[in-house]
Amino acid sequence: MSAKQPVTLADIVGCIEDFASPGLQEKWDNTGWQLCPLTPDAPCTGVMLCLDVTPEVVAEASAEGCNLIISHHPLIFKGLKHITGASQVERSVISAITGGIAVYSSHTALDSASRGVSHRLGSMLGLADMSVLDPQPGSPETGLGVIGHYPEPIPVADFIRRVKEVYGASVVRRSEGPEGMEKVSRVALCSGSGGEFIGTAIARGADAYITSDTRYHDFVDFGKKILMVDTGHFESEICTKSIFSAIISEKFPTFAVRQSRAEQNPVRYV
């Protein structure tokens, strides 16, 4: 882009959509533009990246001179019947609109992209030969979750430590795992809430399955069939900020991209 052709809001969103097409999203999702108080062809003054859009993140974007927020979780998920500031979502909407800040969210589209969230986590964990755990029909390269293996099996305790380090999790929940299990080789994972794929991970021969928001009864039903590791939802998706940053910086290497520092895990461990 030359000085006569400033980077626009649509330019930034376009490179996100080139990586993670909105057509990849789940039917129940709301990937895409959430707010656009300016026209999409308006110059973008800076981008703030986050997992969740909160009033604090909107204020941070304004203070940093960013008129575009890119988030993983949609700002508007359930329908809004009024916008009075009664909820955190409503306050975020009001602040963004009055501040002239656009919001775009790439949720399950980014999850299902061929190099999406689960693939990034698998790479960080050191998994090899990864494939999609639950491929989309007719598209084996896209879908939710991944499965891969370690070139050399690693002891269970070392595997748990690696998961905690990669995910930035101070604690994890885990199942007992199969009787006599000492090492982990084949690993499946799904970012976010992936309890629905525990059976798929078992059927595909995984020794361990990493996800979040796992139900108690899933631990009861599957905990001795596979080593289940629950990292927490925030921990399993906070890497989306670095994914967004890499996507944008690859196409616009000198553009102002900020990863939110105001954002914090809403869950406290005591």
Sine and cosine of phi, psi and omega as CSV:
sin_phi,cos_phi,sin_psi,cos_psi,sin_omega,cos_omega
0.00,0.00,0.73,-0.68,0.04,-1.00
-1.00,-0.02,0.12,-0.99,0.02,-1.00
-0.88,0.47,-0.46,0.89,0.00,-1.00
-0.99,0.16,-0.19,0.98,0.01,-1.00
-0.80,-0.60,0.99,0.16,-0.03,-1.00
-0.90,0.44,0.46,-0.89,0.07,-1.00
-0.92,0.39,0.77,-0.64,-0.04,-1.00
-0.98,-0.21,0.20,-0.98,0.10,-1.00
-0.84,0.55,-0.69,0.72,-0.01,-1.00
-0.90,0.43,-0.54,0.84,0.04,-1.00
-0.89,0.46,-0.71,0.70,-0.02,-1.00
-0.91,0.41,-0.75,0.66,0.00,-1.00
-0.89,0.46,-0.59,0.81,0.01,-1.00
-0.87,0.50,-0.66,0.75,-0.01,-1.00
-0.96,0.30,-0.49,0.87,0.12,-0.99
-0.91,0.41,-0.70,0.72,-0.03,-1.00
-0.95,0.31,-0.45,0.89,0.10,-1.00
-0.91,0.42,-0.56,0.83,0.00,-1.00
-0.99,0.15,-0.67,0.74,-0.07,-1.00
-0.74,-0.68,1.00,0.01,-0.03,-1.00
-0.87,0.48,0.72,-0.69,0.05,-1.00
-0.83,0.56,-0.40,0.92,0.03,-1.00
-0.91,0.41,-0.22,0.97,0.02,-1.00
-0.99,0.12,-0.21,0.98,-0.10,-0.99
-0.92,0.40,0.42,-0.91,0.10,-1.00
-0.94,0.35,0.42,-0.91,-0.10,-1.00
-0.88,0.48,-0.50,0.87,-0.07,-1.00
-1.00,0.08,-0.06,1.00,-0.19,-0.98
-1.00,0.03,0.09,-1.00,0.04,-1.00
-0.69,-0.72,0.78,0.62,0.13,-0.99
-0.91,0.42,0.56,-0.83,0.08,-1.00
0.82,-0.58,-0.21,-0.98,0.04,-1.00
-0.86,0.50,0.75,-0.66,0.08,-1.00
-0.98,-0.22,-0.67,0.74,0.04,-1.00
-0.58,-0.81,0.58,-0.81,0.12,-0.99
-0.51,-0.86,0.97,0.23,-0.01,-1.00
-0.91,0.42,-0.32,0.95,0.11,-0.99
-0.97,-0.25,0.17,-0.98,0.11,-0.99
-0.97,0.25,0.52,-0.86,-0.03,-1.00
-0.85,0.52,-0.40,0.91,0.00,-1.00
-1.00,0.01,0.18,0.98,0.07,-1.00
-0.95,0.31,0.54,-0.84,0.04,-1.00
-0.85,0.52,0.65,-0.76,0.06,-1.00
-1.00,-0.06,0.83,-0.56,-0.05,-1.00
-1.00,0.01,-0.19,0.98,-0.01,-1.00
0.33,-0.95,0.39,-0.92,-0.04,-1.00
-0.85,-0.52,0.74,-0.67,0.12,-0.99
-0.95,-0.30,0.78,-0.62,-0.05,-1.00
-0.96,-0.29,0.67,-0.75,-0.02,-1.00
-0.42,-0.91,0.22,-0.97,0.14,-0.99
-1.00,0.10,-0.74,0.67,-0.01,-1.00
-0.82,-0.57,0.67,-0.74,0.08,-1.00
-1.00,0.07,0.90,-0.44,0.04,-1.00
-0.82,-0.58,0.24,-0.97,0.06,-1.00
-0.83,0.56,-0.56,0.83,0.01,-1.00
-0.92,0.40,-0.63,0.77,0.02,-1.00
-0.93,0.37,-0.64,0.77,0.04,-1.00
-0.89,0.46,-0.69,0.72,0.03,-1.00
-0.89,0.46,-0.63,0.78,0.03,-1.00
-0.91,0.42,-0.67,0.74,0.04,-1.00
-0.87,0.50,-0.69,0.72,0.01,-1.00
-0.89,0.46,-0.70,0.71,-0.02,-1.00
-0.91,0.42,-0.51,0.86,-0.01,-1.00
-1.00,0.01,0.02,1.00,0.02,-1.00
0.97,0.25,0.44,0.90,-0.01,-1.00
-0.99,-0.16,0.81,-0.59,0.04,-1.00
-0.97,-0.25,0.28,0.96,0.08,-1.00
-0.62,-0.78,0.77,-0.64,0.12,-0.99
-0.93,-0.37,0.78,-0.63,0.13,-0.99
-0.94,-0.35,0.86,-0.51,-0.01,-1.00
-0.85,-0.53,0.33,-0.95,0.12,-0.99
-0.99,0.12,-0.85,0.52,0.02,-1.00
-0.96,0.28,0.70,-0.71,0.02,-1.00
-0.88,0.47,0.68,-0.73,0.11,-0.99
-0.91,0.41,-0.71,0.70,-0.01,-1.00
-0.95,-0.32,0.95,-0.32,-0.02,-1.00
-0.92,-0.39,-0.81,0.58,0.12,-0.99
-1.00,0.00,0.47,-0.88,-0.03,-1.00
-0.88,0.47,0.64,-0.77,0.06,-1.00
-0.99,-0.11,0.87,-0.49,0.02,-1.00
-1.00,0.02,-0.31,0.95,0.07,-1.00
-0.39,-0.92,0.35,-0.94,0.05,-1.00
-0.77,-0.64,1.00,0.05,-0.07,-1.00
-0.91,-0.41,-0.09,1.00,-0.07,-1.00
1.00,0.03,0.21,0.98,-0.05,-1.00
-0.96,0.27,-0.41,0.91,-0.01,-1.00
-0.85,-0.53,0.22,-0.97,0.03,-1.00
-0.88,0.47,-0.63,0.77,0.03,-1.00
-0.89,0.45,-0.72,0.69,0.00,-1.00
-0.88,0.48,-0.66,0.75,0.01,-1.00
-0.91,0.41,-0.61,0.80,0.04,-1.00
-0.91,0.42,-0.67,0.74,0.03,-1.00
-0.88,0.48,-0.74,0.67,-0.02,-1.00
-0.88,0.48,-0.73,0.69,-0.03,-1.00
-0.89,0.45,-0.65,0.76,-0.02,-1.00
-0.93,0.38,-0.71,0.71,-0.02,-1.00
-0.91,0.42,-0.73,0.68,-0.02,-1.00
-0.92,0.39,-0.45,0.90,0.01,-1.00
-1.00,-0.01,0.01,1.00,0.00,-1.00
0.92,0.39,0.59,0.80,-0.05,-1.00
-0.94,-0.35,0.83,-0.55,0.04,-1.00
-1.00,0.09,0.46,-0.89,0.01,-1.00
-0.75,-0.66,0.76,-0.65,0.07,-1.00
-0.77,-0.63,0.69,-0.72,-0.01,-1.00
-0.84,-0.55,0.72,-0.70,0.10,-1.00
-0.86,-0.51,0.99,-0.17,-0.15,-0.99
-0.99,-0.16,-0.98,-0.19,-0.04,-1.00
-0.93,0.35,-0.25,0.97,0.14,-0.99
-0.90,0.43,-0.70,0.72,0.04,-1.00
-0.94,0.35,-0.59,0.81,0.05,-1.00
-0.87,0.49,-0.65,0.76,-0.11,-0.99
-1.00,-0.03,-0.12,0.99,0.02,-1.00
-0.87,0.49,0.43,-0.90,-0.11,-0.99
-0.89,0.45,-0.44,0.90,0.09,-1.00
-0.84,-0.54,0.68,0.74,-0.11,-0.99
-0.98,0.18,-0.41,-0.91,-0.20,-0.98
-0.89,0.45,-0.76,0.65,-0.03,-1.00
-0.90,0.44,-0.61,0.79,0.04,-1.00
-0.89,0.45,-0.65,0.76,0.03,-1.00
-0.89,0.46,-0.70,0.72,0.01,-1.00
-0.89,0.45,-0.67,0.74,0.03,-1.00
-0.87,0.49,-0.65,0.76,0.05,-1.00
-0.90,0.44,-0.67,0.75,0.02,-1.00
-0.90,0.44,-0.53,0.85,0.02,-1.00
-0.98,0.18,-0.22,0.98,0.01,-1.00
1.00,0.03,0.36,0.93,0.01,-1.00
-0.97,0.26,0.56,-0.83,0.02,-1.00
-0.93,-0.38,0.36,-0.93,0.09,-1.00
0.78,0.62,0.76,0.65,-0.04,-1.00
-0.97,0.24,0.59,-0.81,0.15,-0.99
-0.71,-0.70,0.25,-0.97,-0.05,-1.00
-0.95,0.31,0.71,-0.70,-0.02,-1.00
-0.95,0.31,-0.72,0.69,0.00,-1.00
-0.79,-0.61,0.99,0.13,-0.09,-1.00
-0.91,0.42,0.50,-0.87,0.13,-0.99
-0.96,0.28,0.53,-0.85,-0.03,-1.00
-0.81,0.58,0.80,-0.60,0.04,-1.00
0.97,0.26,0.10,1.00,-0.04,-1.00
-0.61,-0.79,0.99,0.15,-0.09,-1.00
-0.90,0.43,-0.26,0.97,-0.02,-1.00
-1.00,0.03,-0.17,0.98,0.00,-1.00
-0.84,-0.54,0.44,-0.90,-0.01,-1.00
0.59,-0.81,-0.06,-1.00,-0.11,-0.99
-1.00,-0.10,0.66,-0.75,0.05,-1.00
0.97,0.25,0.23,-0.97,0.09,-1.00
-0.64,-0.77,0.30,-0.95,0.13,-0.99
-0.67,-0.75,0.68,-0.74,0.00,-1.00
-0.40,-0.91,-0.23,-0.97,-0.03,-1.00
-0.56,-0.83,0.29,-0.96,0.14,-0.99
-1.00,-0.02,0.69,-0.72,0.03,-1.00
-0.82,0.57,-0.58,0.82,0.08,-1.00
-0.79,-0.61,0.79,-0.61,0.02,-1.00
-0.82,0.58,0.57,-0.82,0.00,-1.00
-0.86,-0.52,0.53,-0.85,0.00,-1.00
-0.85,0.53,0.52,-0.86,-0.05,-1.00
-0.82,0.57,-0.71,0.70,-0.03,-1.00
-0.88,0.47,-0.64,0.77,0.03,-1.00
-0.93,0.38,-0.61,0.79,0.04,-1.00
-0.88,0.47,-0.72,0.69,0.02,-1.00
-0.87,0.49,-0.68,0.73,0.03,-1.00
-0.88,0.47,-0.66,0.75,0.00,-1.00
-0.89,0.45,-0.68,0.73,0.03,-1.00
-0.86,0.51,-0.72,0.69,-0.02,-1.00
-0.89,0.46,-0.65,0.76,0.00,-1.00
-0.92,0.39,-0.74,0.68,-0.05,-1.00
-0.91,0.42,-0.67,0.74,-0.05,-1.00
-0.99,0.10,-0.17,0.99,-0.06,-1.00
0.92,0.40,0.58,0.81,-0.06,-1.00
-0.98,-0.17,0.83,-0.55,0.03,-1.00
-0.95,0.32,-0.52,0.86,0.06,-1.00
-0.63,-0.78,0.38,-0.92,0.13,-0.99
-0.70,-0.72,0.36,-0.93,0.18,-0.98
-0.99,-0.17,0.63,-0.78,0.00,-1.00
-0.63,-0.78,0.39,-0.92,0.08,-1.00
-1.00,-0.05,0.11,-0.99,0.03,-1.00
-0.93,0.38,-0.62,0.78,-0.05,-1.00
0.99,0.11,0.13,-0.99,-0.01,-1.00
-0.87,0.50,0.55,-0.84,0.00,-1.00
-0.86,0.51,0.74,-0.67,0.04,-1.00
0.98,0.18,0.10,1.00,-0.02,-1.00
-0.93,0.37,0.81,-0.59,-0.01,-1.00
-0.88,-0.48,-0.52,0.86,-0.05,-1.00
-0.74,-0.67,0.35,-0.94,0.00,-1.00
-0.88,-0.47,0.75,-0.66,0.05,-1.00
-0.84,-0.54,-0.87,0.50,-0.07,-1.00
-1.00,-0.08,0.83,-0.56,-0.12,-0.99
-0.80,-0.60,0.73,-0.68,0.15,-0.99
-0.92,-0.39,0.47,-0.88,0.05,-1.00
-0.43,-0.90,0.39,-0.92,0.11,-0.99
-0.57,-0.82,0.81,-0.58,0.04,-1.00
-0.92,0.39,0.42,-0.91,0.01,-1.00
0.94,0.34,-0.51,-0.86,-0.05,-1.00
-1.00,0.04,0.98,-0.18,-0.10,-1.00
-0.87,-0.50,0.44,0.90,-0.02,-1.00
-0.87,0.50,-0.45,0.90,-0.03,-1.00
-0.92,0.40,-0.25,0.97,-0.05,-1.00
-0.97,-0.25,0.22,0.98,0.04,-1.00
-0.87,0.49,-0.72,0.70,0.02,-1.00
-0.88,0.47,-0.60,0.80,0.03,-1.00
-0.91,0.42,-0.67,0.74,0.02,-1.00
-0.88,0.47,-0.67,0.75,0.02,-1.00
-0.91,0.42,-0.72,0.70,-0.02,-1.00
-0.88,0.47,-0.48,0.88,-0.02,-1.00
-1.00,-0.06,0.20,0.98,0.16,-0.99
0.99,0.15,0.38,0.93,0.01,-1.00
-0.96,0.29,0.63,-0.78,0.12,-0.99
-0.98,0.17,-0.53,0.85,-0.06,-1.00
-0.65,-0.76,0.46,-0.89,0.03,-1.00
-0.69,-0.73,0.80,-0.60,-0.04,-1.00
-0.93,-0.37,0.78,-0.62,0.09,-1.00
-0.33,-0.95,-0.33,-0.94,0.04,-1.00
-0.61,-0.79,0.14,-0.99,0.01,-1.00
0.85,0.53,0.54,0.84,-0.02,-1.00
-0.95,0.31,0.73,-0.69,-0.03,-1.00
-0.97,0.24,0.46,-0.89,0.06,-1.00
-0.82,0.57,-0.72,0.70,-0.06,-1.00
-0.93,0.37,-0.38,0.92,0.12,-0.99
-0.93,0.37,-0.62,0.79,0.07,-1.00
-0.90,0.43,-0.65,0.76,0.03,-1.00
-0.90,0.44,-0.73,0.69,-0.12,-0.99
-0.97,0.24,-0.58,0.82,-0.15,-0.99
-0.87,-0.49,-0.12,0.99,-0.17,-0.99
-0.88,0.47,-0.37,0.93,0.03,-1.00
-0.98,-0.19,-0.03,1.00,0.03,-1.00
-1.00,-0.10,-0.41,0.91,-0.06,-1.00
-0.42,-0.91,0.53,-0.85,0.09,-1.00
-0.97,0.23,0.94,-0.34,0.00,-1.00
-0.99,-0.17,0.73,-0.68,0.01,-1.00
-0.81,-0.59,0.88,-0.48,0.02,-1.00
-0.96,-0.27,0.90,-0.44,-0.12,-0.99
-1.00,-0.05,-0.27,0.96,-0.20,-0.98
0.99,-0.16,0.60,-0.80,-0.11,-0.99
-0.92,0.40,-0.76,0.65,0.00,-1.00
-0.82,0.57,-0.72,0.69,-0.05,-1.00
-0.90,0.44,-0.53,0.85,-0.07,-1.00
-0.99,0.14,-0.17,0.99,-0.06,-1.00
-0.76,-0.64,-0.02,1.00,-0.03,-1.00
-0.91,0.41,-0.33,0.94,0.04,-1.00
-0.93,0.38,-0.19,0.98,0.02,-1.00
-0.87,0.50,-0.49,0.87,0.02,-1.00
-0.89,0.45,-0.66,0.75,0.01,-1.00
-0.95,0.31,-0.51,0.86,0.07,-1.00
-0.91,0.41,-0.75,0.66,0.04,-1.00
-0.85,0.53,-0.69,0.72,-0.03,-1.00
-0.87,0.50,-0.69,0.73,-0.01,-1.00
-0.91,0.41,-0.64,0.77,0.01,-1.00
-0.87,0.49,-0.75,0.66,-0.06,-1.00
-0.94,0.35,-0.70,0.71,-0.07,-1.00
-0.92,0.38,-0.46,0.89,0.03,-1.00
-0.91,0.42,-0.62,0.79,-0.02,-1.00
-1.00,-0.02,-0.55,0.83,-0.02,-1.00
-0.81,-0.59,0.97,0.26,-0.16,-0.99
-0.90,0.44,-0.36,0.93,-0.03,-1.00
-0.96,-0.28,0.15,0.99,-0.08,-1.00
-0.99,0.14,0.49,-0.87,-0.03,-1.00
-0.97,0.24,0.96,-0.29,0.04,-1.00
-0.87,-0.50,0.79,-0.61,-0.04,-1.00
-0.85,-0.52,0.71,-0.71,0.14,-0.99
-0.99,-0.14,0.79,-0.62,-0.11,-0.99
-0.83,0.55,0.74,-0.67,0.13,-0.99
-0.98,-0.20,-0.27,0.96,0.00,-1.00
-0.97,0.24,-0.38,0.93,-0.06,-1.00
-0.95,0.30,0.73,-0.68,0.03,-1.00
-0.71,-0.70,0.43,-0.90,0.06,-1.00
-0.89,0.46,0.84,-0.55,0.00,-1.00
-0.95,0.30,-0.20,0.98,0.01,-1.00
-0.99,-0.11,0.75,-0.66,0.04,-1.00
-0.94,-0.35,0.72,-0.70,0.03,-1.00
-0.97,-0.23,0.78,-0.63,-0.05,-1.00
-0.80,-0.60,0.00,0.00,0.00,0.00
